[in-house]
Structure formats: C-alpha cells, structure tokens
C-alpha cells in the first residue's frame, strides 16, 4: 500500500515536468471586467 502511494505521488510530480499535462484554463478568471462584463473585442 505504501509503495502504491509513493508511486502515485511520484507520478503526480513527474507528469508535469515531462510535459504530459495540459493547462486547460482559458484565463477568464483573471481578465479585466467592468462590473462583471468584459469589454467588447477582448478575449
């Protein structure tokens, strides 16, 4: 059981460093808004 946990944690650490993960965020959470509405033409 402990070996399985160790391997899982190792996989979590190695996958991003090997480029096996994708950042699917579209940056909508940090784009500027005016009263919650984004300016036209800004994506």
C-alpha positions as CSV (number, residue, x, y, z in Angstrom):
1,X,0.0,0.0,0.0
2,X,2.8,2.4,0.9
3,X,4.6,1.6,-2.3
4,X,1.5,2.3,-4.3
5,X,1.1,5.7,-2.7
6,X,4.7,6.6,-3.3
7,X,4.4,5.7,-6.9
8,X,1.2,7.7,-7.3
9,X,2.9,10.8,-5.7
10,X,5.9,10.3,-7.9
11,X,3.7,10.2,-11.0
12,X,2.0,13.4,-9.9
13,X,5.4,15.1,-9.6
14,X,6.9,13.8,-12.8
15,X,4.0,14.2,-15.2
16,X,4.0,18.0,-15.4
17,X,7.8,18.2,-15.6
18,X,7.7,15.8,-18.6
19,X,5.1,17.8,-20.4
20,X,2.4,15.1,-20.0
21,X,-0.2,17.5,-18.7
22,X,-2.2,20.3,-20.3
23,X,-3.3,23.6,-18.8
24,X,-7.0,23.9,-19.8
25,X,-7.7,27.2,-18.2
26,X,-8.7,29.9,-20.6
27,X,-7.6,32.8,-18.4
28,X,-11.2,34.0,-18.0
29,X,-10.7,34.1,-14.2
30,X,-8.2,37.0,-14.4
31,X,-9.2,39.1,-17.4
32,X,-10.4,42.6,-16.5
33,X,-14.1,43.4,-16.4
34,X,-16.3,46.4,-15.8
35,X,-19.0,45.4,-13.3
36,X,-18.6,41.8,-14.4
37,X,-18.8,42.5,-18.1
38,X,-15.8,42.1,-20.4
39,X,-15.1,44.9,-22.8
40,X,-16.1,44.1,-26.5
41,X,-13.3,42.7,-28.6
42,X,-11.3,41.4,-25.6
43,X,-10.9,37.7,-25.3
